[in-house]
Amino acid sequence: MAEFALWLDNIDDRAPVEALLHPLGDRMAGYLVTESVPTDYGDNEWSGPRDWPDGERSPGVLQLTLMEQPDRLTYDEWLVQWHGTQTPMSTRIQPRIRYVRNAVVRPLTPDAPPYRGIVEEVWPSAEDVNDPHRYYLSGGDDEVLAAHLAEMMDSVTAMLDLERIRLAAMSEYLVRTRPR
């Protein structure tokens, strides 16, 4: 699995890019999204500002999450849970160094899966992802770990059906950075 994020002035100009990407995989799905970056490199205690050039691998581990909106929630209810509860809670209890939150406006390609959210989260290292105490900022305390894990699961299951999400660990390459 791979993800390619592209910003165009006009969505109608995407065909040449899609033609370049299509041969690279068995399947391609494109979406128009509204992007928010609640946390970027240098905005938190877990990472300094970005200091590597475009095209070079970013440090850390990127986790891509593709999310469907559960039928039990309206779109507005789902966004309130995602943006108002999940985002601040996960920021407080996890060492995330970058968080890109893409709300899907609509699919752009035929037969695109019905994802409503595309999340890119970057963690400082594989150790931070693989060690639950580091991943949930427990300080090595099993009770804090259990409390943070329970808080995460309560929030995630309030906004998602776990069998309808897709996760992938990846590397990130910022090919060409937009000016901030």
C-alpha positions as CSV (number, residue, x, y, z in Angstrom):
1,M,0.0,0.0,0.0
2,A,1.1,3.5,-0.7
3,E,-0.4,7.0,-0.3
4,F,0.3,10.0,-2.5
5,A,-1.0,13.4,-1.5
6,L,-1.2,16.0,-4.1
7,W,-2.4,19.6,-4.1
8,L,-3.7,21.1,-7.3
9,D,-5.2,24.5,-8.0
10,N,-7.9,22.8,-10.1
11,I,-9.2,19.3,-9.4
12,D,-9.9,18.9,-13.1
13,D,-6.2,18.9,-13.8
14,R,-5.5,15.6,-12.0
15,A,-5.7,13.2,-15.0
16,P,-1.9,13.5,-15.9
17,V,-0.9,12.7,-12.4
18,E,-3.4,9.8,-12.2
19,A,-2.0,8.4,-15.5
20,L,1.5,8.4,-13.9
21,L,0.4,6.7,-10.7
22,H,-2.0,4.1,-12.2
23,P,0.7,1.7,-13.5
24,L,2.4,1.6,-10.0
25,G,-0.2,-0.6,-8.4
26,D,-3.0,-3.0,-8.9
27,R,-5.6,-0.6,-7.7
28,M,-5.9,3.2,-7.3
29,A,-8.4,5.2,-5.3
30,G,-8.5,9.0,-5.3
31,Y,-10.3,11.3,-2.9
32,L,-10.9,15.0,-2.6
33,V,-10.2,15.9,1.0
34,T,-10.1,18.8,3.4
35,E,-6.8,18.7,5.1
36,S,-6.0,19.8,8.7
37,V,-2.6,19.5,10.3
38,P,-3.2,19.7,14.1
39,T,0.4,18.7,14.8
40,D,3.4,19.2,12.6
41,Y,7.1,18.8,13.0
42,G,8.4,21.2,15.6
43,D,4.9,21.9,17.1
44,N,5.4,19.5,20.0
45,E,7.9,18.1,22.5
46,W,8.5,14.9,20.4
47,S,10.1,16.5,17.4
48,G,12.1,19.5,16.3
49,P,11.2,21.5,13.2
50,R,11.7,19.8,9.9
51,D,15.3,20.1,8.8
52,W,15.7,17.6,6.0
53,P,15.3,18.3,2.3
54,D,12.4,17.4,0.1
55,G,12.7,13.9,-1.3
56,E,14.6,12.5,1.7
57,R,12.9,10.0,4.0
58,S,11.3,11.7,7.0
59,P,12.4,10.4,10.4
60,G,10.1,8.1,12.3
61,V,7.3,5.8,11.3
62,L,4.2,6.9,9.5
63,Q,0.9,5.1,10.3
64,L,-1.8,5.5,7.7
65,T,-5.4,4.9,8.8
66,L,-8.3,4.7,6.4
67,M,-11.6,5.2,8.1
68,E,-15.2,4.6,7.3
69,Q,-18.0,6.5,9.0
70,P,-20.1,4.1,11.0
71,D,-23.8,3.9,10.1
72,R,-24.8,4.7,13.7
73,L,-23.4,8.3,13.5
74,T,-24.4,11.2,11.3
75,Y,-21.5,12.9,9.6
76,D,-21.6,15.8,12.0
77,E,-21.6,13.5,15.0
78,W,-18.7,11.6,13.6
79,L,-16.7,14.8,13.0
80,V,-17.4,16.0,16.5
81,Q,-16.1,12.7,17.9
82,W,-13.1,12.7,15.6
83,H,-12.0,16.3,15.8
84,G,-13.4,17.3,19.2
85,T,-12.6,14.1,21.3
86,Q,-10.3,11.7,19.5
87,T,-7.7,14.3,18.3
88,P,-7.1,16.1,21.6
89,M,-7.2,12.9,23.6
90,S,-4.7,11.1,21.4
91,T,-2.5,14.2,21.3
92,R,-2.4,14.2,25.1
93,I,-1.6,10.5,25.6
94,Q,0.6,9.7,22.6
95,P,4.1,10.9,21.4
96,R,2.9,11.8,17.9
97,I,5.2,14.1,16.0
98,R,3.0,14.8,13.0
99,Y,-0.7,14.4,12.5
100,V,-2.5,15.1,9.2
101,R,-6.2,14.7,9.3
102,N,-8.0,14.4,6.0
103,A,-11.8,14.5,5.9
104,V,-13.0,13.0,2.6
105,V,-15.3,15.3,0.7
106,R,-15.9,12.7,-2.1
107,P,-14.2,10.0,-4.1
108,L,-12.6,11.0,-7.4
109,T,-12.0,7.5,-8.9
110,P,-14.5,4.8,-9.8
111,D,-15.0,2.1,-7.2
112,A,-13.1,3.9,-4.5
113,P,-13.7,2.4,-1.0
114,P,-16.1,4.4,1.1
115,Y,-13.5,6.0,3.3
116,R,-14.5,9.2,5.1
117,G,-11.2,9.9,6.8
118,I,-7.6,9.5,5.9
119,V,-5.2,10.0,8.8
120,E,-1.4,10.2,8.6
121,E,0.3,10.0,12.0
122,V,4.1,10.1,12.4
123,W,5.7,8.5,15.5
124,P,9.3,9.2,16.6
125,S,10.6,5.7,16.1
126,A,9.6,2.0,15.7
127,E,10.3,1.6,19.4
128,D,7.7,4.2,20.2
129,V,5.1,2.2,18.1
130,N,6.1,-1.2,19.4
131,D,6.4,-0.5,23.1
132,P,2.9,0.1,24.6
133,H,4.3,2.1,27.5
134,R,6.0,4.5,25.0
135,Y,3.0,4.5,22.6
136,Y,0.6,5.5,25.4
137,L,3.0,7.7,27.4
138,S,2.6,5.6,30.6
139,G,6.1,6.3,32.0
140,G,6.4,2.5,32.5
141,D,3.4,2.5,34.9
142,D,1.0,-0.4,34.1
143,E,-1.9,1.3,35.7
144,V,-1.4,4.5,33.6
145,L,-1.0,2.3,30.5
146,A,-4.3,0.5,31.3
147,A,-6.1,3.8,31.8
148,H,-4.7,5.4,28.6
149,L,-5.5,2.3,26.6
150,A,-9.0,2.2,28.0
151,E,-9.5,5.9,27.2
152,M,-8.2,5.3,23.6
153,M,-10.4,2.3,23.0
154,D,-13.5,4.1,24.4
155,S,-12.9,7.1,22.0
156,V,-12.0,5.0,19.0
157,T,-15.0,2.6,19.3
158,A,-17.3,5.7,19.8
159,M,-16.3,6.9,16.3
160,L,-15.4,3.8,14.3
161,D,-16.3,0.2,13.7
162,L,-12.9,-1.4,14.1
163,E,-13.6,-4.0,11.4
164,R,-14.1,-1.1,8.9
165,I,-10.7,0.6,9.3
166,R,-7.5,-0.1,7.5
167,L,-4.0,0.5,9.0
168,A,-0.6,0.5,7.4
169,A,2.9,1.4,8.6
170,M,4.9,3.3,6.1
171,S,7.8,5.6,5.4
172,E,7.1,9.3,4.6
173,Y,8.8,11.2,1.8
174,L,7.8,14.8,1.3
175,V,8.6,15.2,-2.4
176,R,7.8,18.9,-2.6
177,T,6.8,20.9,0.4
178,R,4.2,23.6,0.2
179,P,5.3,26.9,1.9
180,R,3.8,27.4,5.3
